[in-house]
């Protein structure tokens, strides 16, 4: 981590002093990677898994670090660079790898401790061999290093149960499944390289959760994510699903379909990509 930057902010937490209920639509905005901003009916905003590039500067996945963004709460599922840039979000509350429950206004977040995916049979490379070669911490539970922990994030608001999977393994223990229960909206890492979960893993998770919406994330977007990430678009998986296309980077969760749909955000994200590039010194020609 680069360290907390909150002391440099001119913003404050005044709007959260007396959180209220509300009747606005519950919305979800996609920011690329695994990052989403949830807005509750009362207007409370939660940014989940903001990303950055690897601090070594030698393995950039993104053209630049996460764009400046405000949220009431910043939330991270695990300690990997593409999920843990809480310091880049102007947030009143930071919840890093939450285990337990946090409540505010019309929002309840439950962090359920489990482990990162390490089954790489469908992935484009041998992650275990790479980790050993580069002297990384052990990946295999229960004696894994901290970066191979993961916390599933269950968010409840307006009667909805929304699950952000992070990069969790596909086969958590039975007590984890029991705590998750039925899920309305499942946000899962789905990309063409099957980098985190294979398509078979995804299908098995869907059978357990029975979500009304499945939302892919953690995939390649040509002007946000670099090719060296090895990620690919989720096109092949989406071709097997009943797809609900999205014209922009926002969906309204207040009126879910009766039958299962997969959400296709395509290459859209909820920030101005051209301005992001220009602000980081990248010339955009005509």
C-alpha positions in Angstrom: 0.0 0.0 0.0 1.1 3.6 -0.6 -0.3 4.6 2.8 -3.6 6.4 3.7 -4.1 9.7 1.9 -7.2 10.8 3.9 -5.3 13.4 5.9 -4.7 15.3 2.6 -8.4 15.5 1.7 -10.5 18.6 2.0 -13.7 16.5 2.2 -15.3 15.3 5.4 -17.9 12.8 6.6 -20.7 15.3 7.4 -23.2 13.6 5.1 -22.9 10.4 7.1 -23.5 11.9 10.5 -27.2 11.2 10.3 -27.8 8.5 7.6 -31.3 8.4 6.4 -33.5 5.9 4.6 -34.7 6.7 1.0 -36.6 5.4 -1.9 -34.3 6.1 -4.9 -33.3 3.2 -7.2 -30.4 1.0 -6.1 -27.7 1.3 -8.8 -24.4 -0.4 -9.6 -21.7 1.3 -11.7 -18.8 -0.6 -13.2 -15.3 0.9 -13.1 -13.3 -1.9 -14.8 -11.3 -4.6 -13.2 -13.3 -5.8 -10.2 -14.4 -2.3 -9.2 -18.0 -1.4 -8.7 -19.8 1.5 -7.0 -23.1 0.6 -5.3 -25.5 3.4 -4.5 -28.3 2.6 -2.0 -31.8 4.0 -1.9 -30.7 6.4 0.7 -27.8 7.5 -1.4 -25.0 5.8 0.5 -22.2 4.9 -1.9 -19.8 1.9 -1.6 -16.7 1.5 -3.9 -15.7 -2.2 -4.0 -12.2 -3.3 -5.1 -10.6 -0.2 -6.6 -7.5 -1.1 -8.5 -3.9 0.1 -9.0 -0.8 -1.1 -10.8 1.7 -3.4 -9.0 3.9 -1.2 -6.7 7.0 -2.7 -8.2 6.3 -0.8 -11.4 7.3 -3.8 -13.5 4.0 -5.5 -14.2 1.4 -2.9 -15.0 -2.1 -4.3 -15.6 -3.7 -0.9 -16.2 -2.7 2.1 -18.2 -2.7 4.2 -15.0 -3.8 3.8 -11.4 -7.5 4.1 -10.4 -9.1 7.5 -11.4 -9.9 9.9 -8.5 -13.3 8.9 -7.3 -15.5 9.8 -4.3 -17.5 7.3 -2.2 -18.8 7.1 1.3 -17.3 3.7 1.9 -14.3 2.0 0.2 -14.2 -1.8 0.4 -11.5 -4.3 -0.5 -11.9 -8.1 -0.8 -8.2 -9.0 -0.6 -4.6 -7.8 -0.7 -3.8 -7.9 -4.4 -3.0 -4.7 -6.3 -5.9 -5.0 -8.7 -8.3 -5.0 -5.7 -6.8 -3.0 -2.8 -6.4 0.7 -3.8 -8.5 2.0 -1.0 -6.1 5.0 -0.6 -7.1 6.2 -4.1 -10.8 6.6 -3.2 -11.9 9.7 -1.4 -14.0 7.8 1.2 -15.1 8.5 4.7 -14.9 4.9 5.7 -12.3 2.3 4.6 -13.0 -1.4 5.1 -10.0 -3.5 4.1 -10.7 -7.3 4.0 -13.7 -7.0 6.3 -14.5 -10.0 8.4 -17.8 -9.5 10.3 -20.5 -7.0 9.8 -20.7 -3.3 9.2 -24.0 -1.4 9.2 -24.9 2.2 8.2 -28.4 3.6 7.3 -30.0 1.2 4.8 -26.8 -0.7 4.2 -25.4 -3.9 5.8 -22.1 -5.4 4.7 -20.9 -8.8 5.8 -17.4 -10.0 5.1 -17.0 -13.8 5.1 -13.5 -15.0 5.4 -12.3 -17.6 2.9 -9.4 -18.2 0.5 -8.3 -17.0 -2.9 -8.6 -19.2 -5.9 -5.5 -21.3 -6.7 -6.9 -23.9 -9.1 -5.2 -22.8 -12.3 -6.1 -25.8 -14.5 -8.0 -23.6 -16.9 -5.7 -20.5 -16.6 -3.2 -19.5 -19.3 -0.2 -20.1 -17.0 1.0 -22.2 -14.0 0.6 -19.8 -11.1 2.1 -22.2 -8.6 5.3 -22.5 -10.6 5.5 -18.8 -11.0 5.0 -18.1 -7.3 7.7 -20.6 -6.4 10.1 -19.2 -9.0 9.7 -15.6 -7.8 9.8 -16.5 -4.1 6.2 -15.5 -3.4 4.4 -16.5 -0.2 2.9 -20.0 -0.1 -0.5 -20.0 -1.9 -2.0 -23.2 -0.5 -4.3 -23.0 2.6 -4.2 -23.2 5.5 -0.6 -21.9 5.6 -0.9 -19.5 2.8 0.5 -16.0 2.8 -1.8 -13.0 3.5 -2.3 -12.1 -0.1 -4.0 -15.5 -0.7 -6.7 -14.8 1.8 -10.0 -13.5 0.4 -13.2 -12.1 1.9 -16.5 -12.6 0.2 -18.5 -9.4 0.5 -22.3 -9.8 1.0 -24.1 -6.5 0.7 -27.7 -6.2 1.8 -29.9 -3.2 1.0 -33.5 -2.6 0.0 -34.2 -6.3 0.3 -31.5 -7.2 -2.1 -28.6 -9.6 -1.4 -25.6 -8.6 -3.5 -22.4 -10.7 -3.5 -19.0 -9.6 -4.6 -17.0 -12.8 -4.9 -13.6 -11.0 -5.1 -11.1 -13.7 -6.3 -12.4 -16.5 -4.0 -11.9 -20.2 -4.7 -14.8 -22.0 -6.3 -15.2 -24.6 -3.5 -15.4 -22.8 -0.1 -16.4 -25.0 2.9 -20.1 -25.8 3.4 -20.5 -23.3 6.3 -19.5 -20.5 3.9 -22.2 -21.5 1.4 -24.7 -21.6 4.3 -23.8 -18.1 5.3 -24.2 -16.9 1.7 -27.6 -18.4 1.2 -29.6 -17.3 -1.8 -28.1 -14.4 -3.7 -30.0 -11.9 -5.9 -26.9 -10.4 -7.7 -23.6 -12.3 -8.0 -20.5 -10.4 -9.2 -18.0 -13.0 -10.3 -14.5 -12.9 -11.9 -15.3 -14.1 -15.5 -13.0 -13.6 -18.4 -12.0 -15.5 -21.5 -8.6 -16.6 -20.1 -10.4 -18.2 -17.1 -7.8 -16.4 -15.0 -9.5 -16.9 -11.6 -12.4 -19.2 -12.2 -13.0 -21.7 -15.0 -16.4 -21.8 -16.8 -17.2 -25.0 -14.9 -16.4 -23.3 -11.6 -18.8 -20.4 -12.6 -21.6 -22.9 -13.4 -21.1 -24.7 -10.1 -21.3 -21.4 -8.2 -24.4 -20.3 -10.0 -26.1 -23.6 -9.1 -25.4 -23.0 -5.4 -26.3 -19.3 -5.3 -29.2 -19.2 -7.8 -28.7 -15.5 -8.6 -31.2 -13.5 -10.7 -28.3 -11.6 -12.1 -24.7 -12.7 -12.8 -22.3 -9.9 -13.5 -18.8 -10.6 -15.0 -15.8 -8.6 -13.9 -12.0 -8.9 -13.8 -11.7 -8.9 -17.6 -9.8 -7.2 -20.4 -11.0 -3.7 -21.6 -8.9 -2.5 -24.5 -8.3 1.1 -23.3 -8.3 0.4 -19.6 -6.5 -2.9 -19.1 -3.1 -3.8 -20.7 -2.6 -7.0 -22.7 0.2 -8.2 -20.4 -2.5 -8.8 -17.7 -3.3 -11.9 -19.8 -7.0 -11.2 -19.2 -9.5 -11.5 -22.1 -13.1 -10.3 -22.6 -15.9 -12.6 -21.3 -17.3 -12.9 -24.8 -17.3 -16.8 -25.0 -19.0 -17.2 -21.6 -21.6 -14.5 -22.4 -22.4 -16.4 -25.6 -23.8 -19.3 -23.4 -26.0 -17.0 -21.3 -29.3 -15.1 -21.6 -27.7 -11.7 -21.7 -29.1 -8.3 -20.5 -27.0 -5.7 -22.4 -26.2 -2.4 -20.8 -26.0 0.8 -22.8 -23.7 2.5 -20.3 -21.8 1.5 -17.2 -24.8 1.6 -14.8 -27.6 -0.9 -14.0 -30.6 -0.4 -11.8 -31.0 -3.2 -9.3 -34.3 -2.2 -7.9 -36.3 -4.2 -10.5 -34.6 -7.5 -11.1 -35.8 -10.0 -13.8 -37.8 -13.0 -12.8 -35.5 -15.4 -14.7 -31.7 -15.4 -14.6 -29.8 -12.9 -16.8 -26.1 -12.2 -17.3 -25.1 -8.6 -17.5 -22.9 -7.4 -20.3 -21.2 -4.1 -19.6 -19.0 -4.6 -22.6 -16.2 -2.1 -22.8 -18.0 0.7 -20.9 -16.8 2.0 -17.5 -18.2 4.6 -15.2 -15.5 7.2 -15.6 -14.2 9.3 -18.5 -11.4 7.2 -19.9 -10.2 9.8 -22.3 -9.8 12.4 -19.5 -8.1 9.7 -17.4 -5.5 9.2 -20.1 -5.0 12.9 -20.7 -4.7 13.5 -17.0 -1.9 11.0 -16.9 0.0 12.5 -19.8 -1.1 10.2 -22.5 -1.7 12.1 -25.8 -4.9 11.1 -27.6 -4.7 11.9 -31.3 -7.6 12.5 -33.5 
